[in-house]
């Protein structure tokens, strides 16, 4: 063995000794208890998902069964789902609503948050607070007013009218993104102003690139909310060709004499695929975006 190899081996041994932490017996016990608790939580979380998977392959169309595995697994629920229901139409409508509302929310939230964070105008002090107060009231309290307004405009059972209503719930996102913009040093703005940049250039070239993780998180949360929203969709959308996933899937299990639990479970699993793909593509932004703006520097 060469002298260089011996030196490298000794250096690695020293690094291992320095980085190795000697844990007290009490700390080791706490560590194992926390690990056990995490695994228990994971198992409890996966049990309902397994029942959904089991029900989707169960041809008896029952949501619960005595056995942990279906006695005669079959793809009949999936075949029936694609043949006799408008599942693909619901998925298409949910994707249209989710992507449109998500992109619209990002644009509206970013411009509003920039204005509240960097610009000075009349009503700025109480404007954002008013938005937050309005956002505290649940959407279902305004269903009567929304329905009456859309009925007068002849926009009931219109998918784009539903998208317009969904675009109105951005107050919390504005507050969240404003907090992140406030954490960005204003020295960057001052340097840009000295170089001759206007407000739009500061917004597009400085703040937006720094806020990409937060914007991705806002987009994902909005997309998830659009996929799972039912109350407004069930009120505004009345034709099967306009149903979103929430309204369409509820119709599978709301019948008085027939509840298609097997098809419902299959639809629940398939409807999770678009969100899973989008999460996988944007996952590198999620962790940094969730903690962005939590520490003001």
N, C-alpha and C positions, 0 to 999 in steps of 0.2 A: 504494500500500500504506500502511495507517495505521501510526501510530507503535506502537500496541499490537501489531499483527501483526509488525512488525520486532522488537520486544522479545521476543515469544514465540519467534520464529525463532532469535534469538541465544541465548536461554536453552536451547532445545532443542539447539542446536549445542554449547554448553558442556557440557551433560549428556552428550551423545554422546562428547565428547572425554574427559570424566572417566571414563566407564564403559568406554571402549574400552581393552582391555589389550594391550600390546605383548608378543608372545610371542617368546621366543628360538628360534633355529633348532632346537635340541635338543628344546625343549618341543613345537614344532609336529610334529616327526617322531614323538615319543611319542604325541601326540594322534591322528595319522593311523594309526599302528600299532594303537593301542587300538580305533579305530573299525573297522579292517579285521578285527581279531580278533573283535569283537562280531558283525560281519556273517557271518563264517565260522561262528561258533557258532550263529547264527540259522539259517543254511542247513542245517547239519548236524542241527539239531533238527527242521527242517521236512521233511527227506528221508524219515524213517520215516513221518511223518504222510501224506506224499504217496503212499507205497506202500500204506498202508491205504486211502486214498481210491481209488487206482487199482484195488486188489483188489476193493473193494465194487462197482465198476461193470464188473468183468470177468466175463462170463458163463461163462468156462471154469473157474471155481471154483479157480483157482490163486492162490497168495499172491504169487508173483513171476512176472514176465513179461519177455520180452526187450525189448519196446518200453517207452518211458517213458509212453506213453498206451495204453489198451486199444484193440485193433483194432476191436472192435465193442462200444462201450459200451452197457450195458443196465441197466435197473432190476429185472432178474429176481431178483437176490439180495435186494433189499428186499422184493419181492413174496413170495418164498418165506419170508422171515423172518417176515412177519406172518401168513402162511397156515398154515405147517406147524410152527411152533415156539411156545413159550409166552413169547415175548419180552416182550410187554406185562405178563404176570404177573410175570416177573422184575423188570421195571422198577418195577412197583407194590410188590413185596415189598422191593426195595432202597430205594425212597423211604420206605416205612413204617419200615424198620430205621434208615435214615440219619437221618431227621427225628426219630424217637423217641429214638434214642441221642444225637443231637446236642443236643436240648433237655434230655434227662435229664442228660447230661454237664455242660451249662452250669449246671443247678440244683445238682447234687451238687458240682461243682467250686467254684462261687461260695460256697456255704455252708461247705464244708470249708476253703477258703482264708481266708475271713473268720475262722473260728474259730482257725486256726493263726496268723493275723496279728494279731488284735486281742484275743482272749480268752486268759485264763490258766487252765489246768486241768491236772490230774494226767496225766502221760504226754505232754504237748505237746512236750517237748524231743526225745523219741525217736520219737514217732508218725509224723511226716512222713518221717523218715529210714528207718523201717521200710517205709513204703509205697514209697519210691524203690528200696530194695534188692529188694523183691518185684517191682517193675516192670522191673528189669534182666533178669529171666529171660524168655525168649521165651514166647509163648502156647502154642506147640506142645509145650513141655515139660509143660504141664498138661493136655493133651488127654485122656490116659487118666483122670485124676482127674475132669475135667469130665464126660466121657462116663459114667463109673461113677456119679457123683452124679445126673446127669439120668436115667439108666436106672433107678435105684432109685426116683426120683420119678415115673417114667413120663412123662417130658417130652422124650424123644427125638422128633425130627421135629416140633418145635413152634416156630413162628416167634417167639413171645413168650419162650420159654425162651432162644432164641438172643439176643434183645435183652437179656435179663437178664444173660447172660454178657458181652455186649459192654459193658454199663454198668460192669463191674468194672474196666476199664482206664483209670482217671482219675488215677493218682498223679502222672504227669508234669504234667498240666494243673493239678492242685492246687498243685504246686510253682511252676509258671509264674505262676499268678494270685496266689499268696501274695507272690511277689517284687514284683508290681505293686502290691498293696495296701500292702506295706511302704514303697513309694515315695511314697504319698499322705501328706501331713503329718498328724500326729496332732493338730495344733491344731484341725482341723475336728471331730474326735471330741470333743475337750475342750469346744469351743464348743457342740456339740450336747448334751453331757451337762449343761452349765450351763443350757441351755434346757429340760431335762427329758426329753430323748430317751433311750429305752432302747436295748439292743443291736440289736434288730430294726429299729427306726427308723433307727439309724445305718447299718445294713447296706443297707436298701432305699432310703433317701432321700439318702444321701451317697455311699457307696462304689460301689453298683451303677451309678448314672448316670455316674460317672467311669470305670468299667471297661467301658463298652459296646464300644469297639474291641477290647479284649482278649477279651471274651466272644464277639464275632463271629468272631474268628480261631480260637478254640477250637472253636466250632460248625462252621466250615468244615473244619478239619482232621479233626474227628470224622466229618463227613459223607463226606469223601473216603476216610477209612479204612474206613468201613462199605461204601462202594461197591466198593472193591477187595479187601476181605477174602475169603479163600477157605478157609483151613485149618480154622477153626472152623465156618464155614458148611458145608463139605463133610463134616464129621464129624457135625454135629447135624442138618442138614436132609437128608432122604432122599427126599422125595416131590417130583415135578416142580412141583406147585402151591405148594410152599414154597420153591423155589429162589430164590436171589438172582442178580444178574447174574453174579457171579464163578463160581458153580457151574454155572449154565445155559450160559454161554458156553464154559466149559471142556468141557462135554459135546459141543459142536459139533465140536471138533477132537481129541477123545480116542478116536474110533473107530479100530479096527484097520485097516479097509479103506476107510473114508469119512471124509475130513476136509473139513468144509464151510468152507473158508477165505473164500470170498466172502461167505457169510452172517455169518461171524464178523467180518469187516471192517465190514460194514454195521451189525452190532449194536454194534461198538466206537464207530463214529461217532455213532450215534443215542443210545447211552448217555451220551455226553459232553454232550448237550444240557441235561439238567437241571442238571448242575454248572455249565455255562457260564452259564445263566440266573441261578442263585443267586449266582454270582460277580459277574455284572454288576450285580445289584441291591445287593450289599453291598460293592462294590469301594472305596467311599470310606472304609470302616472298616479295610480290610486293611492299608494302608501304615502307618497310625498304630498299629494293633494289633500289628503285627510287631515294632516297636521299642519298644512300651510296656514300661516297667519295666526297660529295658536300662541306663538311667542313674538311679541312685538320688538323689533330690533332697530 
